[in-house]
C-alpha cells in the first residue's frame, strides 16, 4: 500500500509511467510526484 508523503493519505494513484518513471497523484491533497511511502497496512483509526 502506498501513502502520500505530504499528507499520509492512501488515496494516491499512478498517473504516468514508462520512460520517465512512475508519477503519482494524491486525491486528498493534490500532491504529484514520484516519491511515495510504502506501508504494510492501514493505521488504526480512533473511533471517538
DSSP file (Angstrom, degrees, kcal/mol; ACC not computed):
  #  RESIDUE AA STRUCTURE BP1 BP2  ACC     N-H-->O    O-->H-N    N-H-->O    O-->H-N    TCO  KAPPA ALPHA  PHI   PSI    X-CA   Y-CA   Z-CA
    1    1 A X              0   0    0      0, 0.0    38,-3.0     0, 0.0     2,-0.3   0.000 360.0 360.0 360.0 135.3    0.0    0.0    0.0
    2    2 A X  E     -A   38   0A   0     36,-0.2     2,-0.3     8,-0.2    10,-0.3  -0.739 360.0-162.1-100.8 149.7    1.3    3.4   -0.9
    3    3 A X  E     -A   37   0A   0     34,-2.9    34,-2.7    -2,-0.3     2,-0.3  -0.953  27.2-106.5-128.9 148.8    0.9    6.6    1.1
    4    4 A X     >  -     0   0    0      5,-2.5     4,-1.5    -2,-0.3    32,-0.1  -0.565  19.9-146.8 -71.0 131.5    1.3   10.3    0.2
    5    5 A X  T  4 S+     0   0    0     30,-0.5    -1,-0.1    -2,-0.3    31,-0.1   0.684  95.9  50.5 -73.4 -15.9    4.5   11.8    1.6
    6    6 A X  T  4 S+     0   0    0      3,-0.1    -1,-0.2     1,-0.0    30,-0.0   0.916 132.5   4.0 -86.5 -49.0    2.7   15.1    2.1
    7    7 A X  T  4 S-     0   0    0      2,-0.1    -2,-0.2    24,-0.0    -1,-0.0   0.552  89.9-120.5-117.7 -11.2   -0.5   14.2    3.9
    8    8 A X     <  +     0   0    0     -4,-1.5    -3,-0.1     1,-0.2     2,-0.0   0.510  58.7 150.9  84.7   4.2   -0.2   10.5    4.6
    9    9 A X        -     0   0    0      1,-0.1    -5,-2.5    -6,-0.1    -1,-0.2  -0.327  48.5-144.5 -70.7 151.2   -3.4    9.6    2.7
   10   10 A X  S    S+     0   0    0     -7,-0.2     2,-1.7     1,-0.2    -8,-0.2   0.413  79.8  98.7 -89.7  -1.1   -3.8    6.2    1.0
   11   11 A X        +     0   0    0      2,-0.0    16,-3.1    -7,-0.0    17,-0.5  -0.352  53.6 126.8 -84.0  56.2   -5.7    8.0   -1.9
   12   12 A X  E     +B   26   0B   0     -2,-1.7     2,-0.3   -10,-0.3    14,-0.2  -0.965  34.2 179.7-121.5 131.7   -2.6    8.0   -4.1
   13   13 A X  E     -B   25   0B   0     12,-2.6    12,-2.8    -2,-0.4     2,-0.2  -0.946  32.6-106.0-133.6 146.9   -2.7    6.7   -7.6
   14   14 A X  E     +B   24   0B   0     -2,-0.3    10,-0.3    10,-0.2     3,-0.1  -0.538  34.8 170.7 -71.0 136.0   -0.2    6.3  -10.5
   15   15 A X  E     +     0   0B   0      8,-3.1     2,-0.3     1,-0.4     9,-0.2   0.554  63.5  16.3-120.3 -17.2   -0.9    8.8  -13.3
   16   16 A X  E     +B   23   0B   0      7,-1.4     7,-2.4     2,-0.0    -1,-0.4  -0.984  63.4 146.5-152.5 158.1    2.2    8.4  -15.6
   17   17 A X        +     0   0    0     -2,-0.3     2,-0.5     5,-0.3     3,-0.4  -0.913  25.8  84.3-168.2-165.7    4.9    5.9  -16.1
   18   18 A X  S >  S+     0   0    0     -2,-0.3     3,-1.0     1,-0.2     4,-0.1  -0.800 100.4   5.7  98.0-132.4    7.2    4.4  -18.6
   19   19 A X  T 3  S+     0   0    0     -2,-0.5    -1,-0.2     1,-0.3     3,-0.1   0.842 133.4  47.3 -61.7 -37.9   10.4    6.0  -19.7
   20   20 A X  T 3  S-     0   0    0     -3,-0.4    -1,-0.3     1,-0.3     2,-0.1   0.586 115.0-112.9 -82.1  -9.8   10.2    8.9  -17.2
   21   21 A X    <   -     0   0    0     -3,-1.0    -1,-0.3     2,-0.1     2,-0.3  -0.305  49.5 -41.7  98.1 171.4    9.4    6.7  -14.2
   22   22 A X        -     0   0    0     -5,-0.1     2,-0.4    -2,-0.1    -5,-0.3  -0.541  51.5-166.7 -78.3 135.8    6.3    6.4  -12.2
   23   23 A X  E     -B   16   0B   0     -7,-2.4    -8,-3.1    -2,-0.3    -7,-1.4  -0.985   7.6-157.7-122.6 134.2    4.4    9.6  -11.2
   24   24 A X  E     -BC  14  33B   0      9,-2.9     9,-1.9    -2,-0.4     2,-0.4  -0.809   6.2-154.6-115.1 152.5    1.7    9.5   -8.5
   25   25 A X  E     -BC  13  32B   0    -12,-2.8   -12,-2.6    -2,-0.3     2,-0.6  -0.994  10.0-145.5-126.6 130.6   -1.2   11.8   -7.7
   26   26 A X  E  >  -B   12   0B   0      5,-2.7     4,-1.7    -2,-0.4   -14,-0.2  -0.852   2.6-161.6 -95.9 123.2   -2.8   12.2   -4.3
   27   27 A X  T  4 S+     0   0    0    -16,-3.1    -1,-0.1    -2,-0.6   -15,-0.1   0.733  87.4  56.9 -74.1 -22.0   -6.6   12.8   -4.4
   28   28 A X  T  4 S+     0   0    0    -17,-0.5    -1,-0.2     1,-0.1   -16,-0.1   0.920 128.8   4.9 -77.0 -44.8   -6.6   14.1   -0.9
   29   29 A X  T  4 S-     0   0    0      2,-0.1    -2,-0.2   -20,-0.0    -1,-0.1   0.520  95.4-112.7-121.8  -7.8   -4.1   17.0   -1.1
   30   30 A X     <  +     0   0    0     -4,-1.7    -3,-0.1     1,-0.2    -2,-0.0   0.526  54.1 163.3  88.4   5.0   -3.1   17.2   -4.8
   31   31 A X        -     0   0    0     -6,-0.1    -5,-2.7    -5,-0.0     2,-0.4  -0.312  15.2-171.8 -56.3 138.3    0.5   16.1   -4.3
   32   32 A X  E     +C   25   0B   0     -7,-0.2     2,-0.3   -17,-0.0    -7,-0.2  -0.975  30.7  97.3-136.7 121.3    2.1   15.0   -7.6
   33   33 A X  E    S-C   24   0B   0     -9,-1.9    -9,-2.9    -2,-0.4    -2,-0.0  -0.981  72.9 -98.6 177.7 178.7    5.5   13.3   -7.7
   34   34 A X  S    S+     0   0    0     -2,-0.3     2,-0.6   -11,-0.2   -12,-0.1   0.590  89.7  92.1 -95.3 -12.2    7.5   10.1   -7.9
   35   35 A X        +     0   0    0    -11,-0.1   -30,-0.5    -3,-0.0     2,-0.3  -0.749  50.3 159.2 -87.3 122.3    8.2    9.9   -4.1
   36   36 A X        -     0   0    0     -2,-0.6     2,-0.4   -32,-0.1   -32,-0.2  -0.937  36.3-119.5-135.7 160.0    5.7    7.8   -2.2
   37   37 A X  E     -A    3   0A   0    -34,-2.7   -34,-2.9    -2,-0.3     2,-0.4  -0.810  20.9-140.6 -99.7 141.4    5.7    6.0    1.2
   38   38 A X  E     +A    2   0A   0     -2,-0.4     2,-0.3   -36,-0.2   -36,-0.2  -0.873  22.1 179.8-102.2 134.9    5.2    2.2    1.4
   39   39 A X        -     0   0    0    -38,-3.0     3,-0.1    -2,-0.4    -2,-0.0  -0.973  28.6-143.2-132.5 147.3    3.1    0.9    4.3
   40   40 A X  S    S-     0   0    0     -2,-0.3     2,-0.3     1,-0.2    -1,-0.1   0.849  80.9  -6.9 -78.6 -34.3    2.1   -2.7    5.1
   41   41 A X  S    S-     0   0    0    -40,-0.1    -1,-0.2     0, 0.0     2,-0.1  -0.940  84.2 -75.8-152.8 172.6   -1.4   -1.9    6.4
   42   42 A X        -     0   0    0     -2,-0.3     3,-0.1     1,-0.1     2,-0.1  -0.464  52.3-108.8 -72.9 144.2   -3.7    1.0    7.3
   43   43 A X        -     0   0    0     -2,-0.1     2,-0.2     1,-0.1    -1,-0.1  -0.383  40.0 -96.8 -69.4 153.2   -3.1    2.8   10.5
   44   44 A X        -     0   0    0     -2,-0.1     2,-0.4     1,-0.0    -1,-0.1  -0.501  40.9-141.3 -70.3 137.8   -5.6    2.3   13.3
   45   45 A X        -     0   0    0     -2,-0.2     2,-0.5    -3,-0.1    -1,-0.0  -0.794  11.9-119.8-104.7 144.4   -8.3    5.0   13.5
   46   46 A X        -     0   0    0     -2,-0.4    -1,-0.0     1,-0.1     0, 0.0  -0.709  19.7-161.7 -81.1 122.9   -9.7    6.5   16.6
   47   47 A X              0   0    0     -2,-0.5    -1,-0.1     1,-0.2    -2,-0.0   0.167 360.0 360.0 -94.9  18.9  -13.5    5.8   16.6
   48   48 A X              0   0    0      0, 0.0    -1,-0.2     0, 0.0    -2,-0.0   0.475 360.0 360.0 -76.7 360.0  -14.3    8.5   19.2
